[in-house]
């Protein structure tokens, strides 16, 4: 996804209720059209026939690789790319642009929005010059979040990313626009919420993330506070990766869908035969914001979400085809499978892989699966009756 396309997609998100963009299905690396929840493979599905890695990549299993979105969120943010005018920026954003971005060596883009409590939140992206001595090169870059109010500017540490520059591009900006990047991309969408009932407002920063330069763009959302000496991640973003948000129960507080097995910009990813995936709906949890602004791991709503993902108890997650190992492992953990037994079963499955897909899963995914099975989830499911999710709560989009 090019930089210009990312900015356009973020604008469309605000118009369409922030459903995550879909990538061009003409490309063999792009996911197929997003599947409805009913069409997703069941984690409890019985073991199938042996699967070849090529079949796993090109088969209908591609349908479940979806991007989570966010419903009812109008993203804010005015963006200025290299060579564009900053005249349309709000005054506080324009001052920040003039002092921290304009004229910077390697300047790529600047995005900024004003919070209801008056702070200007901005991200500044910079990329380094391109070497001319290779047909395939890396474009190195970094971005930084700035928060300004009353002449005082607070800054987050820089976040690095890089792009695989193919062809003969010489200008860094052109290289960035015509390539795939890996890592956490510069944020260009902002959503402000008074999480704890105290000024200033907290900020959700919307971005994309890719595990590698041939991967799938995934929505990445981080929740920051600017109440201290410097902007800081709130605890929910320190312990998990946020991939979607929505007010499911009508209390005017956003519920979050998280991947509990990773945080933004870390190395966790799973290989599925032709692409890598860091997060997918099948191994997520829901966390519900409380009146005090905290996001505890357990609530009736979070249990209802988990029961929808895992309606039936999974006892042997590695007996099915390898594409379903992550989702089945997630369900096994939610239903209380002992860690020691899961460790033993994974080792047994990898000692004698049942097919080519299992062999590749053991080769490329074993460390990620081991992280999953050793991660402590905040609750376990039981056979007792569970509360139903409100209609439409984080439903997966369908064509």
Secondary structure, DSSP 8 states (H G I E B T S, - for coil): --HHHHHHHHHHHHHHTS------TTSTTS--S---GGGS--TT----S---HHHHHHSGGGGG------TT---B-EEEETT---TTS-HHHHHHHHHHTTT-TTEEEEEEEE-TTS-EEEEEEEE----SS-SEEEEEEEEEEEEEETTEEEE---EEEEEEEESS--SHHHHHHTSEEEEE----EEEEE-SSSSSS-EEEEEEEEESSTTS--EEEEEEEE-SSSS-EE-HHHHHSEEEEEE--SSSSS-EEEEETT--TTSS--EE-SS-EES--GGG-EEE---TTS---S--HHHHHHHHHH--S--S-TTSS-GGGHHHHHHHHHHTT--HHHHHHHHHHHHHS-SSHHHHHHHHHHHHHHHHHHHS--S----SS------TTTT-----
